[in-house]
Amino acid sequence: MKNLILVIGMTLAATPSFAKDSAWLICKGDAVVFGENNSLVVNVFEHRKGHAGRETSLTLLFGGWVLKGAFDNTNTYSSDVQLSGDRSGFDGKVTLDLRASTLQLQGVLDLHYRTPVSAILKCDDLSR
């Protein structure tokens, strides 16, 4: 009986739904892209990476473009990042502020033509 209780306790403790150690956000806002005001959307998934690290995975959506990448956020929520897609990319700095629920993008978007992008996107928490 003691073994059964121990196994049940260990199973419940290991179930991911009981541990809130990741964040899933959808961030959206406006930015000037190619001289026009457009909407950007970034899917953000902050999670464990290995035993002692953290990682933030990013997917930037703009029209039909999908750019993906990640950065190590074990010690910081601001990093240089490269997001890539099919013959396209974003190269710049990303700053994630979980308390203010914002994501800041500062860099160059290359969708066959290069354009600077500077935007602060408002995030909604989908991990609740």
NUDONU-579194 format. One line per field, with one value per residue (C-alpha): residue in one letter; x, y, z. Coordinates in nm, 3 decimals, always signed. Each point is the difference from the previous one (the first is absolute). Layout:
<rs>
code = [A;...]
x = [X;...]
y = [Y;...]
z = [Z;...]
</rs>
This chain:
<rs>
code = [M;K;N;L;I;L;V;I;G;M;T;L;A;A;T;P;S;F;A;K;D;S;A;W;L;I;C;K;G;D;A;V;V;F;G;E;N;N;S;L;V;V;N;V;F;E;H;R;K;G;H;A;G;R;E;T;S;L;T;L;L;F;G;G;W;V;L;K;G;A;F;D;N;T;N;T;Y;S;S;D;V;Q;L;S;G;D;R;S;G;F;D;G;K;V;T;L;D;L;R;A;S;T;L;Q;L;Q;G;V;L;D;L;H;Y;R;T;P;V;S;A;I;L;K;C;D;D;L;S;R]
x = [+0.000;+0.286;+0.153;-0.328;-0.035;+0.362;-0.048;-0.321;+0.166;+0.302;-0.224;-0.204;+0.311;+0.149;-0.311;+0.075;-0.342;+0.090;+0.321;-0.032;+0.351;-0.069;-0.180;-0.188;-0.074;-0.143;+0.136;-0.144;+0.031;+0.071;+0.332;+0.119;+0.103;+0.110;-0.119;-0.355;-0.173;-0.056;-0.085;+0.254;-0.076;+0.254;-0.071;+0.223;+0.067;+0.233;+0.097;+0.267;+0.302;+0.180;+0.048;+0.124;-0.087;-0.290;-0.089;-0.243;-0.129;-0.140;-0.215;-0.052;-0.300;-0.034;-0.246;+0.091;+0.350;+0.092;+0.338;+0.123;+0.286;+0.092;+0.233;+0.143;-0.165;+0.159;+0.141;-0.176;-0.321;+0.175;+0.219;+0.116;-0.201;-0.027;-0.338;-0.008;-0.252;-0.017;+0.251;-0.089;+0.115;+0.018;+0.332;-0.004;-0.069;-0.300;-0.096;-0.272;-0.154;-0.226;-0.116;-0.110;-0.117;+0.194;+0.247;+0.230;+0.149;+0.288;+0.176;-0.020;-0.273;+0.105;-0.290;+0.193;+0.055;+0.147;-0.187;+0.068;-0.258;-0.054;-0.310;-0.134;-0.262;-0.262;-0.021;-0.291;+0.077;-0.140;+0.159;-0.267]
y = [+0.000;+0.238;-0.071;+0.075;+0.333;+0.086;-0.080;+0.206;+0.292;-0.009;-0.018;+0.301;+0.199;-0.069;+0.096;+0.316;+0.153;+0.043;+0.194;+0.357;+0.031;+0.119;+0.286;+0.006;+0.349;+0.149;+0.351;+0.240;+0.359;+0.244;+0.077;+0.189;-0.263;+0.114;+0.352;-0.100;-0.066;-0.378;-0.253;-0.246;-0.308;-0.201;-0.333;-0.030;-0.322;+0.035;-0.339;-0.224;-0.096;-0.293;-0.033;+0.347;+0.230;+0.196;+0.080;+0.231;-0.127;+0.265;-0.017;+0.333;+0.022;+0.274;-0.054;-0.337;+0.005;-0.228;+0.055;-0.225;+0.008;-0.012;+0.148;-0.121;+0.193;-0.181;+0.330;+0.268;+0.079;+0.223;-0.139;+0.029;-0.244;-0.128;-0.120;-0.178;-0.125;-0.091;+0.246;+0.257;+0.107;+0.240;+0.098;+0.218;+0.029;-0.138;+0.106;-0.192;+0.167;-0.255;+0.244;+0.266;-0.266;+0.155;-0.114;+0.252;-0.062;+0.213;-0.107;-0.068;-0.201;-0.161;-0.115;+0.006;+0.369;+0.131;+0.244;+0.121;-0.099;+0.149;-0.107;-0.061;-0.274;-0.060;-0.362;-0.216;-0.299;-0.322;-0.231;+0.050]
z = [+0.000;+0.082;-0.341;-0.176;+0.181;-0.082;-0.371;-0.019;+0.178;-0.231;-0.308;+0.107;+0.086;-0.345;-0.197;-0.205;+0.064;+0.366;-0.074;-0.132;-0.138;-0.354;-0.169;-0.329;-0.130;-0.317;-0.060;-0.255;-0.101;-0.279;-0.163;-0.304;-0.256;-0.347;+0.078;+0.092;+0.331;+0.033;+0.268;+0.139;+0.207;+0.201;+0.166;+0.309;+0.192;+0.300;+0.142;+0.151;-0.208;+0.152;+0.373;+0.092;-0.291;-0.146;-0.361;-0.172;-0.335;-0.234;-0.313;-0.178;-0.235;-0.259;-0.284;-0.148;+0.148;+0.292;+0.170;+0.281;+0.248;+0.367;+0.257;+0.329;+0.283;+0.292;+0.130;-0.206;-0.186;-0.254;-0.274;-0.357;-0.207;-0.354;-0.122;-0.332;-0.249;-0.367;-0.155;+0.267;+0.344;+0.290;+0.155;+0.308;+0.369;+0.187;+0.352;+0.183;+0.306;+0.170;+0.269;-0.249;-0.250;-0.286;-0.265;-0.163;-0.346;-0.127;-0.318;-0.372;-0.169;-0.330;-0.217;-0.330;+0.081;+0.323;+0.223;+0.355;+0.261;+0.343;+0.192;+0.348;-0.012;+0.270;+0.117;+0.113;+0.222;-0.149;+0.258;+0.266]
</rs>
